Amino acid sequence: MKEKRAVLVIDDSPTVRRLAEIVLSQAGYEVYTAEDGDEGLEMAKRVHPSIILVDFLMPRMNGYKLCKIIRSDPELKDIPLILITAKGEDVGQTFEEKFGVLHYFQKPFEPDDLVAKIAEVIGTEQDREEEVVHPGISAEAHGENLVEMMEKLFKYYFEHELKVLVKNIMHEVLKETEVVRSGGLIFSGELKNLSIADILQFISMSALSGRLSVISSNLNAEIYLEKGNIVFATVSKPGYRNFLTDRLIEAGKIKFEEIRGCLADAKKQNLPIGRVLVQKGYVTEDELMVFLRQLTEDAIFHTLAVNGGHFYLEDSPIPLNISDIKFRIPINTIILDGLRKLDESRVAAVMFKSNDMVPVRLITNVEVLEDISLDEKELKVFSLMDGQNTLGDIINKSRLDELEVKRICYTLQKIGLMKIK
C-alpha cells in the first residue's frame, strides 16, 4: 500500500480545522493544519503536501496573498490548491483565474464533495485499487462498502454539526476522535431543548469552570468560564470578523505591518499577544482589557441568538493566549444586556427590512452626542449616516454585523437622532 497522501488545511476557525482533520483522516489522508497564512506557508514548506485547502478570510496573511506566494515559490507552485470561502462565486472564480485554484467550496459545504474532489485531484482512487482487501471480498465490493461507511460518517458529523449526544456510543466516538477529551465532558445537549441563556444561568448557579462550545449551522462559539463567570468568548460566523488585531488597527493603536512582528515575538517568547502589545507600548493594560471585554460581549450577544444546534461543556483550562485577562464578567449581567440587545435586534430587523433605506442623522452637534453617551460602534454608524449612504452601504463601511447595525439604527431612531429619508 502506498504512503498516505498529505493534505494541508489552512483555516482560522479551530472548529473547521478539527472537523476537516476528522473527515480527511477517516478517508485515509495524513492531515496537517494551520491557523493562518504565515503558519500555513511554513507548514507547506516543511511537509510539501499533496494538496492545500486555503480559507479566504484569515487574520495576518489572507488566502489571496497566500495563494500568490505559493504560486510564485518554485518548490510549492505545482501543489494543487482548493479554496474554502464564505464569500461566494465571484471570489472563487477570481482565485481560479489568478492562481489556478482547482475548485472552491462555499461554507457550509458537503464534506463528501470535498473528499471526492481531493480524490479526483491527487488520485486517491488509484491508491484504493492497490490496497490489500479482505480475503474473499472483491476489490469492487470492498470499495463500495468503504464508500458507504465513509458517506454515513461524513453525513453524521456535518449534517448534524457534530452532535454531542449523551448516549454512550456517541460519547465514545467523540473521545476517539478527540473532539472531547476522555473524562472531560461535563454535560452536553441539543439547543432545541435549552437556550444559551438557560445553559449560562445553570453554569452561573453551579459555579462551573471550563470551555462551553456551541455549534450551529451558521455559528461556532467558544466561551471560557471560571467559577460561574465569563473569562473570554470568541465566535466564528460567516461575514463577521471579531479579532483583537482588527479592533486595534481600526482604533489607530497599531499598523497592520506591525502586527506580524508582535505575533512573532509572542510565539517566540511563548506569551499571550496582549502582553507583547502592552510591552511594546501599543496599548496600556487597561486599554487592552477594554478591547478584550468588547470582543467577549459581542461574541456572547451573537451566541445568545442561536436557537438550534448543539453545545458541550468541557473541563478545560484557560489557554495561554487569554491567561492574562484580568476581568471576570458575571453571567447574569452579560445575559441581561445581551438579551436586551437581542430583542432590539429582532424589532430592528423588521423595521429596517430593506437595506436600500437611507438613514439620515438628525443631530450633528458633538456636545449633544457626548451628553447622550453613544458608544464607539454607535458613533461609527452615526457618522456614516450622511443622507447618501444606504443601510447596506453603512453595514459594509462599518464592518459591523448586519443585525448589530440595524439594532443601532433602532436605538438612534428611538432617541431621536435618526430618521429614514
VENKA-V765591 format. One record per residue. N is the residue number from 0. RES is the residue in one letter. PHI is phi in whole degrees, 0 to 359 (NA if undefined). D_CENTER is the distance of its C-alpha to the mean C-alpha in Angstrom with 2 decimals. Layout:
BEGIN
n=N res=RES phi=PHI d_center=D_CENTER
n=N res=RES phi=PHI d_center=D_CENTER
END
This chain:
BEGIN
n=0 res=M phi=NA d_center=37.01
n=1 res=K phi=292 d_center=35.03
n=2 res=E phi=295 d_center=32.37
n=3 res=K phi=298 d_center=28.82
n=4 res=R phi=280 d_center=27.00
n=5 res=A phi=267 d_center=24.11
n=6 res=V phi=240 d_center=20.70
n=7 res=L phi=254 d_center=18.21
n=8 res=V phi=252 d_center=14.50
n=9 res=I phi=245 d_center=12.64
n=10 res=D phi=205 d_center=8.84
n=11 res=D phi=281 d_center=6.65
n=12 res=S phi=272 d_center=4.33
n=13 res=P phi=299 d_center=7.25
n=14 res=T phi=293 d_center=7.41
n=15 res=V phi=298 d_center=7.93
n=16 res=R phi=298 d_center=10.24
n=17 res=R phi=295 d_center=11.99
n=18 res=L phi=293 d_center=12.70
n=19 res=A phi=297 d_center=13.88
n=20 res=E phi=296 d_center=16.02
n=21 res=I phi=298 d_center=17.56
n=22 res=V phi=295 d_center=18.46
n=23 res=L phi=288 d_center=19.76
n=24 res=S phi=295 d_center=21.62
n=25 res=Q phi=297 d_center=23.29
n=26 res=A phi=276 d_center=24.31
n=27 res=G phi=97 d_center=26.09
n=28 res=Y phi=265 d_center=24.00
n=29 res=E phi=269 d_center=23.52
n=30 res=V phi=252 d_center=19.81
n=31 res=Y phi=242 d_center=18.54
n=32 res=T phi=229 d_center=14.95
n=33 res=A phi=215 d_center=13.77
n=34 res=E phi=266 d_center=10.72
n=35 res=D phi=202 d_center=12.08
n=36 res=G phi=297 d_center=15.14
n=37 res=D phi=298 d_center=17.68
n=38 res=E phi=294 d_center=17.09
n=39 res=G phi=296 d_center=16.91
n=40 res=L phi=295 d_center=20.20
n=41 res=E phi=298 d_center=21.83
n=42 res=M phi=294 d_center=20.94
n=43 res=A phi=298 d_center=22.25
n=44 res=K phi=291 d_center=25.47
n=45 res=R phi=281 d_center=25.93
n=46 res=V phi=257 d_center=25.48
n=47 res=H phi=45 d_center=26.23
n=48 res=P phi=292 d_center=24.22
n=49 res=S phi=285 d_center=25.62
n=50 res=I phi=202 d_center=22.58
n=51 res=I phi=235 d_center=19.28
n=52 res=L phi=260 d_center=16.05
n=53 res=V phi=239 d_center=14.26
n=54 res=D phi=281 d_center=10.98
n=55 res=F phi=284 d_center=12.20
n=56 res=L phi=261 d_center=9.85
n=57 res=M phi=216 d_center=9.50
n=58 res=P phi=289 d_center=10.99
n=59 res=R phi=58 d_center=14.65
n=60 res=M phi=265 d_center=15.79
n=61 res=N phi=278 d_center=14.16
n=62 res=G phi=297 d_center=14.90
n=63 res=Y phi=298 d_center=18.10
n=64 res=K phi=294 d_center=19.61
n=65 res=L phi=298 d_center=18.82
n=66 res=C phi=300 d_center=20.51
n=67 res=K phi=297 d_center=23.35
n=68 res=I phi=293 d_center=23.97
n=69 res=I phi=299 d_center=23.91
n=70 res=R phi=289 d_center=26.37
n=71 res=S phi=262 d_center=28.65
n=72 res=D phi=268 d_center=28.80
n=73 res=P phi=303 d_center=31.91
n=74 res=E phi=278 d_center=30.56
n=75 res=L phi=248 d_center=27.19
n=76 res=K phi=299 d_center=28.14
n=77 res=D phi=265 d_center=29.14
n=78 res=I phi=288 d_center=26.03
n=79 res=P phi=299 d_center=24.57
n=80 res=L phi=241 d_center=21.19
n=81 res=I phi=234 d_center=18.83
n=82 res=L phi=265 d_center=16.12
n=83 res=I phi=247 d_center=12.80
n=84 res=T phi=216 d_center=11.92
n=85 res=A phi=255 d_center=10.91
n=86 res=K phi=272 d_center=13.90
n=87 res=G phi=107 d_center=16.72
n=88 res=E phi=296 d_center=20.14
n=89 res=D phi=299 d_center=21.29
n=90 res=V phi=297 d_center=18.69
n=91 res=G phi=300 d_center=19.39
n=92 res=Q phi=295 d_center=23.09
n=93 res=T phi=299 d_center=22.98
n=94 res=F phi=293 d_center=21.52
n=95 res=E phi=298 d_center=24.14
n=96 res=E phi=287 d_center=26.88
n=97 res=K phi=278 d_center=26.08
n=98 res=F phi=239 d_center=24.86
n=99 res=G phi=65 d_center=26.16
n=100 res=V phi=298 d_center=22.82
n=101 res=L phi=286 d_center=24.12
n=102 res=H phi=196 d_center=21.60
n=103 res=Y phi=222 d_center=18.26
n=104 res=F phi=241 d_center=16.03
n=105 res=Q phi=267 d_center=14.24
n=106 res=K phi=294 d_center=11.30
n=107 res=P phi=282 d_center=12.27
n=108 res=F phi=224 d_center=15.14
n=109 res=E phi=281 d_center=17.82
n=110 res=P phi=296 d_center=17.65
n=111 res=D phi=292 d_center=21.43
n=112 res=D phi=295 d_center=21.37
n=113 res=L phi=296 d_center=19.29
n=114 res=V phi=299 d_center=21.70
n=115 res=A phi=296 d_center=24.63
n=116 res=K phi=293 d_center=23.66
n=117 res=I phi=297 d_center=23.30
n=118 res=A phi=299 d_center=26.59
n=119 res=E phi=295 d_center=28.18
n=120 res=V phi=287 d_center=27.21
n=121 res=I phi=250 d_center=28.20
n=122 res=G phi=76 d_center=30.88
n=123 res=T phi=296 d_center=29.71
n=124 res=E phi=300 d_center=32.32
n=125 res=Q phi=294 d_center=35.03
n=126 res=D phi=300 d_center=33.86
n=127 res=R phi=297 d_center=33.92
n=128 res=E phi=295 d_center=37.50
n=129 res=E phi=271 d_center=38.58
n=130 res=E phi=291 d_center=37.25
n=131 res=V phi=283 d_center=39.93
n=132 res=V phi=260 d_center=39.95
n=133 res=H phi=295 d_center=41.53
n=134 res=P phi=307 d_center=45.35
n=135 res=G phi=89 d_center=46.64
n=136 res=I phi=244 d_center=43.42
n=137 res=S phi=292 d_center=43.29
n=138 res=A phi=300 d_center=40.51
n=139 res=E phi=295 d_center=39.82
n=140 res=A phi=294 d_center=39.61
n=141 res=H phi=301 d_center=37.49
n=142 res=G phi=296 d_center=35.00
n=143 res=E phi=296 d_center=34.98
n=144 res=N phi=296 d_center=34.37
n=145 res=L phi=295 d_center=31.51
n=146 res=V phi=298 d_center=29.83
n=147 res=E phi=298 d_center=30.38
n=148 res=M phi=296 d_center=28.99
n=149 res=M phi=295 d_center=25.84
n=150 res=E phi=299 d_center=25.33
n=151 res=K phi=297 d_center=25.64
n=152 res=L phi=295 d_center=23.20
n=153 res=F phi=298 d_center=20.50
n=154 res=K phi=296 d_center=21.08
n=155 res=Y phi=298 d_center=21.05
n=156 res=Y phi=293 d_center=17.65
n=157 res=F phi=267 d_center=15.84
n=158 res=E phi=292 d_center=18.02
n=159 res=H phi=254 d_center=17.87
n=160 res=E phi=50 d_center=14.18
n=161 res=L phi=53 d_center=15.47
n=162 res=K phi=301 d_center=17.95
n=163 res=V phi=266 d_center=19.05
n=164 res=L phi=267 d_center=22.73
n=165 res=V phi=284 d_center=25.45
n=166 res=K phi=303 d_center=27.75
n=167 res=N phi=300 d_center=28.86
n=168 res=I phi=295 d_center=28.36
n=169 res=M phi=289 d_center=24.61
n=170 res=H phi=298 d_center=24.30
n=171 res=E phi=293 d_center=26.11
n=172 res=V phi=298 d_center=23.93
n=173 res=L phi=296 d_center=20.77
n=174 res=K phi=293 d_center=22.71
n=175 res=E phi=295 d_center=23.86
n=176 res=T phi=272 d_center=20.46
n=177 res=E phi=63 d_center=19.26
n=178 res=V phi=292 d_center=16.49
n=179 res=V phi=232 d_center=18.55
n=180 res=R phi=282 d_center=21.23
n=181 res=S phi=301 d_center=24.79
n=182 res=G phi=80 d_center=26.21
n=183 res=G phi=262 d_center=23.10
n=184 res=L phi=279 d_center=22.11
n=185 res=I phi=273 d_center=23.54
n=186 res=F phi=199 d_center=22.93
n=187 res=S phi=206 d_center=20.74
n=188 res=G phi=173 d_center=21.15
n=189 res=E phi=258 d_center=20.33
n=190 res=L phi=279 d_center=19.25
n=191 res=K phi=282 d_center=22.11
n=192 res=N phi=261 d_center=24.45
n=193 res=L phi=226 d_center=22.81
n=194 res=S phi=266 d_center=20.76
n=195 res=I phi=299 d_center=18.11
n=196 res=A phi=299 d_center=20.88
n=197 res=D phi=298 d_center=23.35
n=198 res=I phi=296 d_center=21.29
n=199 res=L phi=295 d_center=20.73
n=200 res=Q phi=294 d_center=24.43
n=201 res=F phi=296 d_center=25.48
n=202 res=I phi=298 d_center=23.58
n=203 res=S phi=296 d_center=25.30
n=204 res=M phi=296 d_center=28.70
n=205 res=S phi=269 d_center=28.44
n=206 res=A phi=53 d_center=27.26
n=207 res=L phi=277 d_center=24.72
n=208 res=S phi=236 d_center=22.51
n=209 res=G phi=140 d_center=19.51
n=210 res=R phi=239 d_center=15.83
n=211 res=L phi=263 d_center=14.92
n=212 res=S phi=254 d_center=12.07
n=213 res=V phi=238 d_center=11.50
n=214 res=I phi=235 d_center=10.70
n=215 res=S phi=229 d_center=11.73
n=216 res=S phi=292 d_center=12.18
n=217 res=N phi=229 d_center=9.79
n=218 res=L phi=203 d_center=7.49
n=219 res=N phi=234 d_center=6.28
n=220 res=A phi=224 d_center=7.58
n=221 res=E phi=229 d_center=9.66
n=222 res=I phi=237 d_center=12.93
n=223 res=Y phi=265 d_center=15.54
n=224 res=L phi=232 d_center=19.07
n=225 res=E phi=220 d_center=22.56
n=226 res=K phi=50 d_center=25.70
n=227 res=G phi=84 d_center=24.31
n=228 res=N phi=248 d_center=22.70
n=229 res=I phi=271 d_center=19.11
n=230 res=V phi=268 d_center=18.41
n=231 res=F phi=197 d_center=14.83
n=232 res=A phi=219 d_center=11.68
n=233 res=T phi=223 d_center=8.05
n=234 res=V phi=221 d_center=5.69
n=235 res=S phi=242 d_center=2.58
n=236 res=K phi=211 d_center=5.53
n=237 res=P phi=307 d_center=7.68
n=238 res=G phi=79 d_center=9.78
n=239 res=Y phi=238 d_center=8.49
n=240 res=R phi=252 d_center=8.31
n=241 res=N phi=217 d_center=8.66
n=242 res=F phi=246 d_center=10.02
n=243 res=L phi=300 d_center=13.46
n=244 res=T phi=298 d_center=14.89
n=245 res=D phi=298 d_center=14.44
n=246 res=R phi=297 d_center=16.20
n=247 res=L phi=293 d_center=18.87
n=248 res=I phi=294 d_center=19.59
n=249 res=E phi=298 d_center=19.95
n=250 res=A phi=278 d_center=22.22
n=251 res=G phi=76 d_center=24.31
n=252 res=K phi=277 d_center=23.95
n=253 res=I phi=204 d_center=23.09
n=254 res=K phi=265 d_center=23.13
n=255 res=F phi=303 d_center=20.52
n=256 res=E phi=291 d_center=22.92
n=257 res=E phi=277 d_center=23.40
n=258 res=I phi=298 d_center=19.82
n=259 res=R phi=301 d_center=20.26
n=260 res=G phi=298 d_center=23.40
n=261 res=C phi=293 d_center=21.92
n=262 res=L phi=295 d_center=19.08
n=263 res=A phi=295 d_center=21.85
n=264 res=D phi=296 d_center=24.07
n=265 res=A phi=298 d_center=21.55
n=266 res=K phi=292 d_center=21.07
n=267 res=K phi=295 d_center=24.85
n=268 res=Q phi=271 d_center=25.82
n=269 res=N phi=56 d_center=23.20
n=270 res=L phi=238 d_center=22.41
n=271 res=P phi=298 d_center=19.45
n=272 res=I phi=302 d_center=18.60
n=273 res=G phi=298 d_center=19.82
n=274 res=R phi=294 d_center=23.17
n=275 res=V phi=293 d_center=23.66
n=276 res=L phi=299 d_center=23.00
n=277 res=V phi=290 d_center=25.61
n=278 res=Q phi=302 d_center=27.97
n=279 res=K phi=277 d_center=27.99
n=280 res=G phi=84 d_center=28.68
n=281 res=Y phi=287 d_center=25.81
n=282 res=V phi=219 d_center=25.23
n=283 res=T phi=277 d_center=27.25
n=284 res=E phi=297 d_center=26.00
n=285 res=D phi=296 d_center=26.39
n=286 res=E phi=296 d_center=24.40
n=287 res=L phi=300 d_center=21.51
n=288 res=M phi=296 d_center=21.55
n=289 res=V phi=297 d_center=21.57
n=290 res=F phi=298 d_center=18.41
n=291 res=L phi=294 d_center=16.59
n=292 res=R phi=292 d_center=18.05
n=293 res=Q phi=299 d_center=16.96
n=294 res=L phi=301 d_center=13.27
n=295 res=T phi=295 d_center=13.90
n=296 res=E phi=297 d_center=15.97
n=297 res=D phi=296 d_center=13.60
n=298 res=A phi=296 d_center=10.83
n=299 res=I phi=296 d_center=13.80
n=300 res=F phi=303 d_center=15.08
n=301 res=H phi=291 d_center=12.22
n=302 res=T phi=291 d_center=12.19
n=303 res=L phi=298 d_center=15.97
n=304 res=A phi=282 d_center=15.90
n=305 res=V phi=292 d_center=14.69
n=306 res=N phi=232 d_center=17.93
n=307 res=G phi=199 d_center=17.26
n=308 res=G phi=115 d_center=15.61
n=309 res=H phi=217 d_center=16.02
n=310 res=F phi=222 d_center=15.74
n=311 res=Y phi=209 d_center=17.10
n=312 res=L phi=252 d_center=18.31
n=313 res=E phi=249 d_center=19.03
n=314 res=D phi=280 d_center=21.55
n=315 res=S phi=234 d_center=19.37
n=316 res=P phi=287 d_center=20.44
n=317 res=I phi=292 d_center=18.74
n=318 res=P phi=291 d_center=17.14
n=319 res=L phi=303 d_center=18.94
n=320 res=N phi=293 d_center=16.45
n=321 res=I phi=235 d_center=16.84
n=322 res=S phi=291 d_center=20.36
n=323 res=D phi=274 d_center=22.01
n=324 res=I phi=294 d_center=20.78
n=325 res=K phi=266 d_center=24.07
n=326 res=F phi=280 d_center=23.36
n=327 res=R phi=225 d_center=22.95
n=328 res=I phi=261 d_center=22.23
n=329 res=P phi=300 d_center=24.43
n=330 res=I phi=299 d_center=22.55
n=331 res=N phi=300 d_center=25.25
n=332 res=T phi=296 d_center=25.05
n=333 res=I phi=286 d_center=21.37
n=334 res=I phi=293 d_center=21.67
n=335 res=L phi=301 d_center=24.71
n=336 res=D phi=292 d_center=23.20
n=337 res=G phi=295 d_center=19.96
n=338 res=L phi=292 d_center=22.09
n=339 res=R phi=298 d_center=24.43
n=340 res=K phi=296 d_center=21.79
n=341 res=L phi=295 d_center=20.50
n=342 res=D phi=299 d_center=24.14
n=343 res=E phi=297 d_center=24.64
n=344 res=S phi=296 d_center=21.62
n=345 res=R phi=292 d_center=23.12
n=346 res=V phi=294 d_center=26.49
n=347 res=A phi=296 d_center=25.19
n=348 res=A phi=298 d_center=23.50
n=349 res=V phi=280 d_center=27.03
n=350 res=M phi=295 d_center=28.92
n=351 res=F phi=244 d_center=26.90
n=352 res=K phi=294 d_center=26.22
n=353 res=S phi=268 d_center=27.09
n=354 res=N phi=280 d_center=25.16
n=355 res=D phi=273 d_center=28.54
n=356 res=M phi=300 d_center=29.94
n=357 res=V phi=246 d_center=31.06
n=358 res=P phi=286 d_center=30.72
n=359 res=V phi=232 d_center=33.48
n=360 res=R phi=284 d_center=33.64
n=361 res=L phi=256 d_center=36.89
n=362 res=I phi=228 d_center=37.24
n=363 res=T phi=240 d_center=36.63
n=364 res=N phi=283 d_center=38.61
n=365 res=V phi=298 d_center=36.65
n=366 res=E phi=298 d_center=38.78
n=367 res=V phi=296 d_center=38.08
n=368 res=L phi=298 d_center=34.32
n=369 res=E phi=295 d_center=34.65
n=370 res=D phi=296 d_center=36.72
n=371 res=I phi=279 d_center=34.07
n=372 res=S phi=61 d_center=31.42
n=373 res=L phi=290 d_center=28.47
n=374 res=D phi=277 d_center=25.24
n=375 res=E phi=300 d_center=23.44
n=376 res=K phi=292 d_center=21.23
n=377 res=E phi=295 d_center=24.35
n=378 res=L phi=294 d_center=26.40
n=379 res=K phi=297 d_center=24.04
n=380 res=V phi=296 d_center=24.17
n=381 res=F phi=301 d_center=27.88
n=382 res=S phi=295 d_center=28.59
n=383 res=L phi=273 d_center=27.29
n=384 res=M phi=275 d_center=29.66
n=385 res=D phi=260 d_center=32.53
n=386 res=G phi=84 d_center=34.01
n=387 res=Q phi=246 d_center=32.82
n=388 res=N phi=292 d_center=29.04
n=389 res=T phi=283 d_center=27.95
n=390 res=L phi=301 d_center=25.26
n=391 res=G phi=297 d_center=23.06
n=392 res=D phi=299 d_center=24.03
n=393 res=I phi=295 d_center=23.16
n=394 res=I phi=299 d_center=19.64
n=395 res=N phi=292 d_center=19.12
n=396 res=K phi=286 d_center=21.00
n=397 res=S phi=282 d_center=19.54
n=398 res=R phi=61 d_center=15.90
n=399 res=L phi=259 d_center=15.31
n=400 res=D phi=296 d_center=13.95
n=401 res=E phi=302 d_center=16.87
n=402 res=L phi=296 d_center=17.72
n=403 res=E phi=293 d_center=17.77
n=404 res=V phi=297 d_center=20.17
n=405 res=K phi=292 d_center=22.32
n=406 res=R phi=296 d_center=22.53
n=407 res=I phi=295 d_center=23.73
n=408 res=C phi=300 d_center=26.21
n=409 res=Y phi=300 d_center=27.47
n=410 res=T phi=297 d_center=28.02
n=411 res=L phi=295 d_center=29.79
n=412 res=Q phi=293 d_center=31.92
n=413 res=K phi=297 d_center=32.84
n=414 res=I phi=264 d_center=34.17
n=415 res=G phi=85 d_center=35.95
n=416 res=L phi=258 d_center=34.05
n=417 res=M phi=208 d_center=33.00
n=418 res=K phi=218 d_center=34.44
n=419 res=I phi=267 d_center=33.72
n=420 res=K phi=296 d_center=35.95
END
